[in-house]
Amino acid sequence: MSRGNKLISENLRTEIAKELGVYDQVKNDGGSWKNVSSKTCGSIVSKAIEIANRSVDNQ
């Protein structure tokens, strides 16, 4: 898969980053996610999966 494909929408990623308290770091880095730790990125993915599972369960 090419790097241009997004698995998580930018809006969802931003909302989760705000919830986890790392959005200010991204904002201060001019929107770059390169200084966000792998652990935090993993937490963002886990949270996105949790949200998706809840969405499926509610259908």
DSSP file (Angstrom, degrees, kcal/mol; ACC not computed):
  #  RESIDUE AA STRUCTURE BP1 BP2  ACC     N-H-->O    O-->H-N    N-H-->O    O-->H-N    TCO  KAPPA ALPHA  PHI   PSI    X-CA   Y-CA   Z-CA
    1    1 A M              0   0    0      0, 0.0     2,-0.1     0, 0.0     0, 0.0   0.000 360.0 360.0 360.0 137.1    0.0    0.0    0.0
    2    2 A S    >   -     0   0    0      1,-0.1     3,-1.4     2,-0.0     0, 0.0  -0.367 360.0-115.1 -76.4 159.4    1.4    3.4   -0.8
    3    3 A R  T 3  S+     0   0    0      1,-0.3    -1,-0.1    -2,-0.1     0, 0.0   0.672 109.5  71.3 -68.2 -16.9    1.9    6.0    1.8
    4    4 A G  T 3  S+     0   0    0      2,-0.1     2,-0.4     0, 0.0    -1,-0.3   0.690  76.4  94.3 -74.5 -17.6   -0.7    8.2    0.3
    5    5 A N    <   -     0   0    0     -3,-1.4     2,-0.5     2,-0.0     0, 0.0  -0.626  66.6-151.4 -78.8 128.4   -3.5    5.9    1.4
    6    6 A K        -     0   0    0     -2,-0.4     3,-0.1     1,-0.1    -2,-0.1  -0.873  17.6-175.2-103.1 127.8   -5.1    7.0    4.7
    7    7 A L  S    S+     0   0    0     -2,-0.5     2,-0.4     1,-0.2    -1,-0.1   0.726  80.1  41.6 -89.2 -25.2   -6.6    4.4    6.9
    8    8 A I  S    S-     0   0    0      4,-0.0    -1,-0.2     3,-0.0    37,-0.0  -0.984  93.3-115.8-122.9 131.7   -7.8    6.9    9.4
    9    9 A S     >  -     0   0    0     -2,-0.4     4,-2.6     1,-0.1     5,-0.2  -0.273  23.5-119.3 -63.8 152.9   -9.4   10.2    8.3
   10   10 A E  H  > S+     0   0    0      1,-0.2     4,-2.5     2,-0.2     5,-0.2   0.886 113.9  53.4 -60.5 -39.4   -7.6   13.3    9.3
   11   11 A N  H  > S+     0   0    0      2,-0.2     4,-2.4     1,-0.2    -1,-0.2   0.923 110.9  45.2 -63.1 -44.7  -10.6   14.5   11.3
   12   12 A L  H  > S+     0   0    0      2,-0.2     4,-2.5     1,-0.2     5,-0.2   0.922 113.2  50.1 -65.4 -43.8  -10.7   11.3   13.3
   13   13 A R  H  X S+     0   0    0     -4,-2.6     4,-2.4     1,-0.2    -2,-0.2   0.906 111.8  48.8 -61.1 -41.6   -7.0   11.3   13.9
   14   14 A T  H  X S+     0   0    0     -4,-2.5     4,-2.3    -5,-0.2    -2,-0.2   0.921 110.9  49.6 -64.5 -44.9   -7.1   14.9   15.0
   15   15 A E  H  X S+     0   0    0     -4,-2.4     4,-2.2     1,-0.2    -2,-0.2   0.909 113.3  46.0 -62.2 -42.4  -10.0   14.3   17.4
   16   16 A I  H  X S+     0   0    0     -4,-2.5     4,-2.4     2,-0.2    -1,-0.2   0.905 110.6  53.3 -67.8 -40.3   -8.3   11.3   19.0
   17   17 A A  H  X>S+     0   0    0     -4,-2.4     5,-2.5    -5,-0.2     6,-1.1   0.894 109.6  48.9 -60.9 -39.7   -5.0   13.2   19.2
   18   18 A K  H ><5S+     0   0    0     -4,-2.3     3,-0.7     4,-0.2    -1,-0.2   0.924 110.9  50.4 -63.3 -43.8   -6.8   16.0   21.1
   19   19 A E  H 3<5S+     0   0    0     -4,-2.2    -2,-0.2     1,-0.2    -1,-0.2   0.866 113.1  45.5 -62.2 -37.5   -8.4   13.4   23.4
   20   20 A L  H 3<5S-     0   0    0     -4,-2.4    -1,-0.2    -5,-0.1    -2,-0.2   0.511 114.9-117.3 -85.9  -4.9   -5.0   11.8   24.1
   21   21 A G  T <<5S+     0   0    0     -3,-0.7    -3,-0.2    -4,-0.7     4,-0.1   0.707  87.4 104.0  81.5  20.6   -3.4   15.3   24.7
   22   22 A V     >< +     0   0    0     -5,-2.5     4,-1.6    -6,-0.2     3,-0.5   0.447  48.3  91.8-110.8  -2.3   -0.9   15.2   21.8
   23   23 A Y  H  > S+     0   0    0     -6,-1.1     4,-3.0     1,-0.2     5,-0.2   0.872  81.1  59.2 -63.7 -36.0   -2.6   17.5   19.3
   24   24 A D  H  > S+     0   0    0      1,-0.2     4,-2.7     2,-0.2    -1,-0.2   0.878 104.0  52.3 -59.7 -37.0   -0.8   20.6   20.6
   25   25 A Q  H  > S+     0   0    0     -3,-0.5     4,-1.4     2,-0.2    -1,-0.2   0.926 111.6  45.6 -63.4 -44.4    2.5   18.9   19.8
   26   26 A V  H  <>S+     0   0    0     -4,-1.6     5,-2.6     2,-0.2     6,-0.6   0.925 113.9  49.2 -63.6 -44.9    1.4   18.2   16.2
   27   27 A K  H ><5S+     0   0    0     -4,-3.0     3,-1.5     1,-0.2    -2,-0.2   0.909 109.9  50.8 -61.7 -43.4    0.0   21.8   15.9
   28   28 A N  H 3<5S+     0   0    0     -4,-2.7    -1,-0.2     1,-0.3    -2,-0.2   0.771 106.1  56.9 -66.2 -25.6    3.3   23.2   17.2
   29   29 A D  T ><5S-     0   0    0     -4,-1.4     3,-0.7    -3,-0.2    -1,-0.3   0.177 125.9-101.2 -90.2  17.0    5.2   21.1   14.6
   30   30 A G  T < 5S-     0   0    0     -3,-1.5    -3,-0.2     1,-0.2    -2,-0.1   0.786  78.3 -50.4  71.8  28.0    3.2   22.7   11.8
   31   31 A G  T 3 <S+     0   0    0     -5,-2.6     2,-0.3     1,-0.3    -1,-0.2   0.486 101.1 139.8  89.5   3.0    0.9   19.7   11.4
   32   32 A S    <   -     0   0    0     -3,-0.7    -1,-0.3    -6,-0.6     3,-0.3  -0.639  39.0-165.2 -84.6 137.1    3.7   17.2   11.2
   33   33 A W    >   +     0   0    0     -2,-0.3     3,-1.7     1,-0.2    -1,-0.1   0.351  63.8 102.4 -96.5   3.3    3.2   13.9   13.0
   34   34 A K  T 3  S+     0   0    0      1,-0.3    -1,-0.2    -5,-0.1    -8,-0.0   0.746  79.8  50.0 -65.6 -23.8    6.9   12.9   12.8
   35   35 A N  T 3  S+     0   0    0     -3,-0.3     2,-0.4   -10,-0.1    -1,-0.3   0.384  84.5 105.0 -95.8   4.6    7.6   13.8   16.4
   36   36 A V  S <  S-     0   0    0     -3,-1.7     5,-0.0     1,-0.1    -3,-0.0  -0.730  79.3-112.7 -84.0 131.0    4.7   11.8   17.8
   37   37 A S     >  -     0   0    0     -2,-0.4     4,-2.4     1,-0.1     5,-0.2  -0.158  14.4-119.4 -64.9 156.4    6.0    8.6   19.4
   38   38 A S  H  > S+     0   0    0      1,-0.2     4,-2.4     2,-0.2     5,-0.2   0.871 115.5  56.5 -60.7 -37.8    5.2    5.2   18.0
   39   39 A K  H  > S+     0   0    0      2,-0.2     4,-1.8     1,-0.2    -1,-0.2   0.919 108.4  46.0 -61.2 -44.5    3.5    4.3   21.3
   40   40 A T  H  > S+     0   0    0      2,-0.2     4,-2.1     1,-0.2    -2,-0.2   0.902 110.9  52.3 -66.7 -41.0    1.1    7.3   20.9
   41   41 A C  H  X S+     0   0    0     -4,-2.4     4,-2.2     1,-0.2    -1,-0.2   0.896 108.8  51.7 -60.9 -39.2    0.5    6.5   17.3
   42   42 A G  H  X S+     0   0    0     -4,-2.4     4,-2.6     1,-0.2    -1,-0.2   0.875 107.8  51.8 -63.5 -37.7   -0.4    3.0   18.4
   43   43 A S  H  X S+     0   0    0     -4,-1.8     4,-2.3     2,-0.2    -2,-0.2   0.869 107.8  52.2 -66.0 -36.7   -2.8    4.4   20.9
   44   44 A I  H  X S+     0   0    0     -4,-2.1     4,-2.2     2,-0.2    -2,-0.2   0.926 111.3  46.5 -64.2 -44.7   -4.5    6.5   18.2
   45   45 A V  H  X S+     0   0    0     -4,-2.2     4,-2.4     2,-0.2    -2,-0.2   0.919 111.8  51.0 -63.9 -43.9   -4.9    3.4   16.1
   46   46 A S  H  X S+     0   0    0     -4,-2.6     4,-2.3     1,-0.2    -1,-0.2   0.910 111.1  48.3 -60.1 -42.8   -6.3    1.4   19.0
   47   47 A K  H  X S+     0   0    0     -4,-2.3     4,-2.4     2,-0.2    -1,-0.2   0.894 110.0  51.8 -65.1 -40.5   -8.8    4.2   19.8
   48   48 A A  H  X S+     0   0    0     -4,-2.2     4,-2.4     2,-0.2    -2,-0.2   0.894 110.3  49.0 -63.4 -39.9   -9.9    4.4   16.2
   49   49 A I  H  X S+     0   0    0     -4,-2.4     4,-2.6     2,-0.2    -2,-0.2   0.905 109.8  51.9 -65.4 -41.7  -10.5    0.6   16.2
   50   50 A E  H  X S+     0   0    0     -4,-2.3     4,-2.2     2,-0.2    -2,-0.2   0.917 110.9  47.6 -59.6 -44.4  -12.5    0.9   19.4
   51   51 A I  H  X S+     0   0    0     -4,-2.4     4,-2.1     2,-0.2    -2,-0.2   0.912 112.1  49.7 -63.5 -43.5  -14.6    3.6   17.9
   52   52 A A  H  X S+     0   0    0     -4,-2.4     4,-2.2     1,-0.2    -2,-0.2   0.899 110.0  50.5 -64.0 -40.5  -15.2    1.6   14.7
   53   53 A N  H  X S+     0   0    0     -4,-2.6     4,-2.5     1,-0.2    -1,-0.2   0.902 109.9  50.0 -64.6 -40.6  -16.2   -1.5   16.7
   54   54 A R  H  X S+     0   0    0     -4,-2.2     4,-1.6     1,-0.2    -1,-0.2   0.891 109.4  52.4 -62.7 -39.1  -18.7    0.6   18.7
   55   55 A S  H  < S+     0   0    0     -4,-2.1     4,-0.3     2,-0.2    -2,-0.2   0.908 111.3  45.8 -63.8 -42.7  -20.1    1.9   15.5
   56   56 A V  H >< S+     0   0    0     -4,-2.2     3,-1.3     1,-0.2    -2,-0.2   0.907 110.8  53.3 -66.6 -42.5  -20.5   -1.6   14.1
   57   57 A D  H 3< S+     0   0    0     -4,-2.5    -1,-0.2     1,-0.3    -2,-0.2   0.803 106.0  54.6 -63.2 -29.4  -22.1   -2.9   17.4
   58   58 A N  T 3<        0   0    0     -4,-1.6    -1,-0.3     1,-0.2    -2,-0.2   0.469 360.0 360.0 -85.6  -1.9  -24.6    0.0   17.3
   59   59 A Q    <         0   0    0     -3,-1.3    -1,-0.2    -4,-0.3    -2,-0.1   0.468 360.0 360.0 -87.1 360.0  -25.9   -0.9   13.8
